[in-house]
Amino acid sequence: MASSFARTGKKIVAIGRNYAAHAKELNNAVPKEPFFFLKPTSSYLPSDGKLEIPQGIVAHHEVELGIVIGKGGRDIPQANAFSHIAGYSTQVKKAGLPWSAAKGFDTFTPIGQFLAKDVVKDPHDLRLVLKINGTTKQDGTTADMIFRIPRLIEHISSIMSLEEGDVILTGTPPGVGPVAPGDKVECALTEAGGKELLSLNFEAIQREGGYKFQED
């Protein structure tokens, strides 16, 4: 299912600073309303793929809950937000320098399988865990989101129409850090009771050719 919405969705909407502890670790102010940036769908990487890190780029992991839009709309009120959701997935967003290019590199949005929304009892009570080479780096809960899912959908759709297959990345808990070529990354999305709902795994490698970042 991951490949189906990766083909049909036109955009990835990535929410920034939606966990207070993550904003604090970056010395950023907690936002007063949701803010976001866009990523191309060409950056998707299916589970078990190879994440290609361009030369000169410092990549960082950011595990997130992804919302898959099932019914498009504009100016969607919070009360109707869940009716526009088809399901969920797990993403690992990669950051680096420079900002604009780094968010859109091919393979820089590893994505898990599609999870139908009916399978998830409460999307605001899920645990996101990311490990690198077996060591836990991020372990957070969606209960700590500053802006909950209905608010995100309302805000985004008041600015731009959401379309079927679009994915909203809801922000990352604290613990963001570097990923280097050779690292093996494991992610898990679990219910509060510990039941694993889905996993996402990939290996980071050095990209050959293509873009190379050079400082002035």
Order of alpha helices (4+ residues) and beta strands (2+ residues): alpha-beta-alpha-beta-beta-beta-beta-beta-alpha-beta-beta-beta-beta-alpha-beta-beta-beta-beta
